[in-house]
């Protein structure tokens, strides 16, 4: 059975990874006629917190709700996910625990493309690259400097073959993601019905931030 193409979205919290994944999914379906699944390394953590601590789904999905302290436990859902994922999962169990969970998710998928929306650690990026996938680093230049010092919120090192998309909170973000997707599609010989907003390849490869004045 043919393996799916895996695209991983990397970036700081609030950079626009989920929104970018939604854009990629829409373009893949509408222009490339591909079936698409989205997944996250944090999916299993969320299910554990929903079942074990009775957190509501919106507390784990909504940006503001994730940051709000849950009065039952005295910490925010984001803090719960961070410590469950890193201090417990990666540090106490094994550093590839969530990779093994993701591998199981991928093996069950029948989609042409799987978009992983939360690549945070080098071994997660390596997991995707080792399967022939691509990493898209999202940078939101309007974001203030992060004060979150947790290990899971540190910048992910870029590999030379990775892609970069600047989110300047305008329609140009979608144009840039379409460009990235076109460059990913060419090597795997996909046919696109319409080329929209294609920029030079050098502008979307790692090491060169896109020109936000375009």
N, C-alpha and C positions, 0 to 999 in steps of 0.2 A: 504494500500500500504506500502511495506517495506521501511523504512527510509534508506537513504544512510549513509555510514560511512564517517565521516568528519575528515580530517587530517589537522591540522593547522601548518604552518611553522612560527617559531619565530626566531628573531635574529636581530642584528644591520644592518643598511643599508650597502650593499656591502658584507655581510657575505656569500651569496650564496643561499639565500632562493628560488629565482626563478629558479636557475639552479637545486637545489635540488628537487623542485616540478616537473621539467621536467623529472628528473631521476625517481622519484616515479611514475609519470604517465606512462612512458615507461614500467617500470617493471610490473605495475598493468595490463596494456593491454596485454603485450607479455607473461608474465608468469602466471598471475592469471586470464586472460581472463575477466577482469572487464571493464566496461564502466566508464570513468572518465571525470569529469568537473573540471576546475580550476576557482577560483574566488578570489576576493580580497575585503577587506573592503573599499579600496580606489576606487573601480570601479565606484561608483556613483559620487565621487568627480571628477574623470577624465572626465566623461561625462559632468558634470556641467561646467568644465573649457573649454572643447572643444566647447561646445555650447555657453556659456556665454562670454568667453574671446577669443574665436577663436584660442585656442592653438592647435597645430598640434599633432596628436597621438604620433609621435616620441619624442616630447618634454616631454611626460609623461611616456615614456617607456625606452628610451635610457639613460643609466647611466650618461654619460657626458652631454647630452642635458638637463637632469633634473636639473643639477647643474649650468647650464649656465644662466646668467641673460637675461631675455627677454627685449630687448630695449624698447618695447612698454610700459612696466609696471615698469621697474626698479628693478624687483626681479626675482628670479629663479622659474621655475615651481615647484620645490620641496618645496620652501617656500610657494607658493600658496596652494599646497596640504596640507601642515602642518597646516597652519592657517585656511583654509577652514574646514579641518577635525576636528581640536581640538578647536581652539579659537571660531569659529562660530558653528560648528556642535555639538561638545560634551559640550562645556561650555555655549553657548547661547541658543541652542535649547533643547537638552537633551543628557545625556551621553550615551544613548543606541540608538541614531539615526541610526548609521551605522549598529548596530546589527539588527535593524528592517528591514533595507534594505537587509541585508544578509539573514535574515529569509525568506524574500520574494523570493530572488534568489534561495535559497535551496528548497523552496516549489514548484518551477517551474521545478526543475531539475529531470530528469528521470535516472540519472547516478547511478551506484552502489557506487561510491566513489566521494566525492568532496574534492579537495585540496584547502585550503585557504592559500594564499601565503604571507600574511602580518599581522600576529598577533602581535600587539604592546602593547595592554593594558590588564590589569588583567580581566576586564569584557568581553573582546573579547575571552580570553582563557576560562573563565568561561562559556561563551555562547557555546563554542565547547564541553567542558567537559560535560555540562548538557545535551547534546544530544548524549552522549556516544562516543564522538570523542576523538582524541588523539592530543597532542601537541609535535612537534619535534623542539627542540632548536638547532639552527645551530651556531657553533662557528668557526670563521676563525681566527686561531692563528697567521696568518701572517698580520692581519689587525693592523694598528696603532691605538692607543687610540683615541676614538672619541672625537671631540671637539664640536659636535652638542649638545647643552644643551636643545633643544626643548623637551617638555614632551613626544612626540611620539617616541623619539629616546633613551629613557632610558631603561635599562635592564628590561626584563620581569621576575618577580619572577617565580621560578620553583616549580612545584607541584611534590610530591613524585612519581606519576605515569607517569610523563612526560618522554620523550625520549630525548637523546642528540646525535648529530652527529657533529664530528669535520671535518671541511673543511680545509684540509692542501694543497689544490690546486693540489692534485694528484688523481690518479684513486682510491685511498683508500676511498675517499669521497663517491663514488658510492657504494663500498663494504659495507661501514658503513650504508648507507641508505637502502641497500638491507636487511641488518641484522635487522634494525629497522622495516622494512615492514614485515619481516618474523615474528617478535615478535608480531606485531599488528595483523597479519593475523591469528595466531594460536587460539586466544580466540574466533574469529568469524567463525572458522572452514572453512577457505578457503583451497582449494587444490592447491598446487603449483607444476608445472611440473618439476622444477629443482631447487634445493637449491644451491645458488651461494654465496660464500663469507660470510658465516654465522659466526658471532662472538658470544662469550658468552653473555647472556642477561644482566649480571651485568655491562658490559662495555657500554651499551647504555641506561641505566636508569638514570634518573636525579640524580645528586650528584656525578657521576663518569664520568669524561671525558674519551673519548676513547684514547687508547695508540697510539700516532701518529708515533711511531717507527715501528708499525706492517707492 
